[in-house]
Amino acid sequence: MPIALGYTVAHYFSLLVLDGQTTWILVSNPFGLAGVDLFGTFGNRVDLTAVSSDAIALVQVGAVVVGHVLGVTLAHERALLSARRARASDQLPLVLVMVLFTVGGLGLLFGF
């Protein structure tokens, strides 16, 4: 679940920040009636410089990494609760798979 949430944040962050401005603009005149400007935002334009591409990239990478770290941590805790004598060697395949998922997700993000 944390991995899915991380990818959702990474995928939709820029949409929320940039296209979310359209919501504030349109809520001033929801029905397109002439002369209606409830909040004074109907004449505004979407500011594409509201967030930089560097900030978007940092949020995307951070969301993917944090999602994977939380996923590994929760999976490890679950494995420890289910096995009375969990050994480090038992956890190694899970850790390797999660590291590969993280590297693969970052590769997709960066276009490798």
Contacts in CASP RR format, 6 or more apart in sequence:
PFRMAT RR
TARGET T0000
AUTHOR 0000-0000-0000
METHOD contacts of the structure
MODEL  1
MPIALGYTVAHYFSLLVLDGQTTWILVSNPFGLAGVDLFGTFGNRVDLTA
VSSDAIALVQVGAVVVGHVLGVTLAHERALLSARRARASDQLPLVLVMVL
FTVGGLGLLFGF
1 71 0 8 1.000
2 66 0 8 1.000
2 67 0 8 1.000
2 68 0 8 1.000
2 70 0 8 1.000
2 71 0 8 1.000
2 74 0 8 1.000
3 67 0 8 1.000
3 68 0 8 1.000
3 70 0 8 1.000
3 71 0 8 1.000
3 101 0 8 1.000
5 67 0 8 1.000
6 63 0 8 1.000
6 64 0 8 1.000
6 66 0 8 1.000
6 67 0 8 1.000
7 63 0 8 1.000
7 64 0 8 1.000
9 59 0 8 1.000
9 63 0 8 1.000
10 59 0 8 1.000
10 60 0 8 1.000
10 61 0 8 1.000
10 62 0 8 1.000
10 63 0 8 1.000
10 64 0 8 1.000
10 109 0 8 1.000
13 56 0 8 1.000
13 59 0 8 1.000
13 60 0 8 1.000
13 63 0 8 1.000
14 51 0 8 1.000
14 56 0 8 1.000
17 50 0 8 1.000
17 51 0 8 1.000
17 56 0 8 1.000
18 46 0 8 1.000
18 48 0 8 1.000
18 50 0 8 1.000
18 51 0 8 1.000
19 46 0 8 1.000
21 44 0 8 1.000
21 46 0 8 1.000
21 47 0 8 1.000
21 50 0 8 1.000
22 46 0 8 1.000
24 39 0 8 1.000
24 41 0 8 1.000
24 44 0 8 1.000
25 41 0 8 1.000
25 42 0 8 1.000
25 43 0 8 1.000
25 44 0 8 1.000
25 45 0 8 1.000
25 46 0 8 1.000
26 42 0 8 1.000
27 38 0 8 1.000
27 39 0 8 1.000
27 41 0 8 1.000
28 36 0 8 1.000
28 37 0 8 1.000
28 38 0 8 1.000
28 39 0 8 1.000
28 40 0 8 1.000
28 41 0 8 1.000
28 42 0 8 1.000
28 43 0 8 1.000
29 35 0 8 1.000
29 36 0 8 1.000
29 37 0 8 1.000
29 38 0 8 1.000
29 42 0 8 1.000
36 42 0 8 1.000
37 43 0 8 1.000
60 109 0 8 1.000
61 106 0 8 1.000
61 109 0 8 1.000
64 102 0 8 1.000
64 105 0 8 1.000
64 106 0 8 1.000
64 109 0 8 1.000
65 102 0 8 1.000
65 106 0 8 1.000
68 98 0 8 1.000
68 101 0 8 1.000
68 102 0 8 1.000
71 98 0 8 1.000
72 94 0 8 1.000
72 95 0 8 1.000
72 98 0 8 1.000
75 94 0 8 1.000
75 98 0 8 1.000
76 91 0 8 1.000
76 94 0 8 1.000
79 86 0 8 1.000
79 90 0 8 1.000
79 91 0 8 1.000
79 94 0 8 1.000
80 86 0 8 1.000
83 90 0 8 1.000
END
